[in-house]
Amino acid sequence: MHNPKEIAQFLDLENSTISGILERMENKDLIIREIDENDRRYIKIDLTEKSKALEAPVNKVVEEVNKDVMSIFSEEEKQTLKKYLRRIITI
């Protein structure tokens, strides 16, 4: 479980942007927003079973797209691209 502020920081988005996204996700029954019983200022976000069921199909599509995109590169180019992506991640 996470809160909206943590999600916004992780995605490098404004809290107001995340609030709108979370509201739409809740309306589609993809998340549950709950007030923390220990600190009423803290909102917890959890996934619903509906959203958890989407994980495998979405991962499959992502894998297929990655495979298609990477097919245009030689093995050497793939390794170079991966090296640069790893460098970007550490920034």
Sequence and secondary structure as in RCSB ss.txt:
>XXXX:A:sequence
MHNPKEIAQFLDLENSTISGILERMENKDLIIREIDENDRRYIKIDLTEKSKALEAPVNKVVEEVNKDVMSIFSE
EEKQTLKKYLRRIITI
>XXXX:A:secstr
 B HHHHHHHHT  HHHHHHHHHHHHHTTSEEEEE SS TT EEEEE HHHHHTHHHHHHHHHHHHHHHHTTS H
HHHHHHHHHHHHHHT 
